[in-house]
Amino acid sequence: MELVDNRDDIRQFLATRRARITPEQSGLPLYGGNRRVAGLRREEVALLAGVSVDYYTRLERGNLSGVSESVLDGVARALQLDEAERAHLFDLAKATNSTPRTRRRRPAQQRIRPGVQRIVDGMTDSPAFVRNGRLDVLSINRLGRALYAPLFTDPARPVNLARFAFLDPQAVEFYPEWTDAANTTVALLRTEAGRDPYDKGLSDLVGELSTRSDEFRTRWAAHNVRLHQTGAKRFHHPVVGDLRLDFEAMDLSADTGLTLTAYSVEPGSASHDGLKLLATWAATLDQQDRAEAADENAP
């Protein structure tokens, strides 16, 4: 698959954001009867952003070369972008203005530092894992592995959250709110593509999912992005049943592109009991693994 086309992403992102905003929402007067577009016209966005129609047209054709932050701010206000969308627009512009050498670099292999691994392993009461922008799970603690047990039935490594969500039949049962999980998954990948559209690993993943999943391909074409820093998730675990867990997703500032996600649960809730049962099951799995390893090493 070819590398992500940054100009096409810019065109589609701006056009889809413009299409969802009506003149009434923007406070513009309506002139004339029939409108050929449901959302704003280019000239209306240009007016709201404080730039000429020709200049905005150039931007929406995918050319963000040399665009200033003030212009980007104006466009973001005109299109009523949220925090994630505004950051995505700036990422698209940054990628456009990067040097060819920077664009074509092959990212270094991401490794988990020993200090981070100790932190993850030390979170014995909370499922926790570290992922990269492609949603590869690079490190996970014992309770996290027990929670995400269905993902590890696939021998492919690293485990990938997006590949599981769209290609594994278990995902629909594992995520009771699968539609929201799927939307979030694609939005996170689209956000990452804005940050680094020339990441070949990400391009290959998007190509694979687009080819093999209509659900993914439709969502990818929507160009939606999302911040995913805190909230709650529901799981239906094959052993312990339904769980509702709160999560915090924290970027590792010393490890660009890596995110630590940890789950917690409300004390005394049914999910709290389920998490304790999950911990017991995880300990049983550890004992089985040690026993199997001992048998394999026995003379």
N, C-alpha and C positions, 0 to 999 in steps of 0.2 A: 504494500500500500504506500502511496505517496505521502509525504509529510503534510500536516494540516495546512490548508490554504488560509493564511491569515487575512488576506483581502476579502475572501468570500465570507469568512466569519464576521468581519466588520460590517459588510453589506447586510448580511442577514440579521445580525444583532440589532443594528440601528433601525432597519426596516420593520422588524417585528415589534420593537418597542414603540415606534411611531404609530403602528397600526392599532395599538390598544388604547391610545389616548384620544378622547374626543375633544372637539373645540370647547364644549361646555365644561369639561374637566379642567381645561387649561385657562378658562376665563376669557376665551376669545368670542367675539360676536359671530353669529352665523349669517353669512351673506348668500343669497340665492336659495334655490330649492334643493334640487337633487345634487348630491355629492357623489363623485365616482369612487371615493375612498371612505372606508368606515372610520378611520382614524384621522390624524392630522395630515395635512399636505406638507410637502417639503418646505414650501415658502412660509408656512405657519410655524414650523419648527425653527426655521432660520430667524423669523421675527422674534420668537420667544428667547432664542439663544443669543440674540444680538450680533448675528453675522449675516453676510449677504447670502442670497439664495444660491448663487454660484458656488460659494465656498462650502455651504452645507451639502450641496449636491456632490461636490468632490469628496467630502467625508463619507457620505452614504454610499458612494461608489467603491469604498474600501481604501481610500488614500488618507491615512492619518499621519503621513510623513511630515515632520516639523510642526505639528499642531501644538499649540501652547496649552498650559494647564488651565488658563482662564477660559479658553474656548471649550475645552472638555467640560469644565464646570458648568458653562452656559448650556451646553448640549444636555448634560445630566439633569439640570434643572428643568429644561424645556420638556424632556421626555419623562420627567418625574421618576427617575431611577432610584431604586432603594440602595442601601449601603453596598450590598453585594454586586448589584449591577453597575454602580458607579465605579467600584474597584475593578470590575471586569473591563469596563471601557478604558480605564487608565492602563490596565495590563495589555490590552490590545494595542494601544498606542505605543507603549514601551517596547513591545515585541517588534512593531513596525520600524521603530527607530533604532533598533539594535544593529550592531555591525554584522556583516556577513560571517565573520569568524565566530562571533558569539552565537549567531543563529544556528550554525551547523555543528556546534560542539556536540560531542557525545557525552551525556552526563556520566559522572563517575559513579561506580557502584555504591549504592547506599548501604552503610553498615550501621549497626546498633552499637553505640559505645558501651563499654562495660558498666559505666556509672548509670546509664539509662536502663540497661538490662537489670541491674540490681534493684532499681526503683520499681520496675515493672514486676519483678519476681517478689519483691517485698510487700506488694499490695495483695495480701493473702485473702482478705475479706471482700475484695472487689474484683470483678472481671476487668482486665485491662489489656490493651494491646497498642502497638505502634504501627502505623501505616504510612505509606508515602502517598503522593498525589494521584498515582494510578490506582489507589485502593488495594495495593498489595499489602498483606499482613506480614510485617517483617519480624515482629516479636510479639509474643502473647504469653500471659502467665497461666498457671494451672487452671484457675477458675474460668479465665477467659476461654481457654481451649475447650473446657467442658461445656460452656455456654454455646460456643460456636462449633460444637461437635459435628453437625451435619456438613459444614464446609470442609472438614478434614477427611471426609470419606473419599474425596477426589484426591488421587495421589499426586496431582500436579502441584508443584511448588514454585514460587510462593503462592499461598492461598490468596485469591483475589475476590474481594467483596462484590465487585460488579459482575464478574464472570458467574459467580454463584447466583446472584439475584436474577440474571436473565437466562442462564443456560441450564441451571440445575432444577429439575422438577420439585425438589424438596423445598425450594425457596418460598413458594406460595403458602405452604403450611407453616414454615418456620417464621415468616413475617405475616402475622394476621392482617396487618395493614400494608399489604404488599404494594398497592398502588403508590402510597406515599413513600415507601422505602425505595421503590423504583425511580420515582421522580427525584428524590434526594440524591440517589446514586448518580444519575445522569447529570444533575446540576453540579455535583462536585467534580465530575470529570470535565464538564464544560468549563467550569471555573479554572481548573488546572490547565486546560488547553489554552485558555487566555493568557495564563502566566507564562507558559512555555509551549507555544504551538509547534516547535521543532523537536520535541521529545519523541524520538522514533518509537520507543516502547509504548508511549501513550497512543501514538498514531496507529500502531499495530493492533493494540487492544480495541480501539474504537472501530477499526476496520473489521476485526473479527466479530465484534458484537453487532455491528450494523449488518453484516452479512448473514449472521445466524439468528438474529432476533428482530422481528418486526416491531415488537414493543420498544426495544431500545432505539431502533432507527427513527421511529416516530417522535420519541422524546428528544433525541439528539437534534432533530431538525427544528425544534421549538426554541433553541438557544437560551434556555432558562439557566440561571445561575443562582446559587444560594450559599449563605453562610451557615455553617453547621457546627455551632460552638457549644450549645447547651440545649437541653430538652428532655423528652421522655420517649422511650421506644417500647413497643410490645413485641414479645417473642412467644412462640409456642414450641417449647422444647420437647423433643421426643421422649424424654425420660421424666422430667419434672412438671411438664404441662405449661400453663400460661404464666408469663412473667411480665411485669411492668417495671422497667428500670429507668432511672434518671441517668443522664450522661453529661459529662464534661469533656469537650475536645480541645486540647491545648497544643498549640504549635510549639515545637522545640526550637527555641531561638538559636541555639548553638548548632542545630542540625537542620539546615534549610530544606524545606519540603517534607519534613517528618512531623507527624501529629500523634500525640498520646491521647487515647480515649479511655476513660475510666467510667465504670458504672457504679451507682449506689442505689439503695432501696430504702423506702420509708420503714422505719422500725415498727414492728408489730403488724405489718400488713401481710396479706396472703403471699405476696411476692417475696417478702422477707423470709417467710417459711420456705418458699420454693428455692431461694438462693442458698439457704442452709442445707437443704436436701441436695442441691446441686454440688455443694462443697463435699458432702459425704460421698456422693457418686464419683466425684473427681478423685478423692482419696482412694476409693476402691479401684479405679482405673490405674492409679499409680502403683498400687500393690500388684495388680496383674502384670503391668509392664515390667516391674522389677523381677517378678517370678519368672516371666518368660525370658528375660535377659539372663537370669541365673541358669536356667535350663540350657540356653544356647551356649553358655560359657563353661558348662560342666564338662569334665573330661569323659 
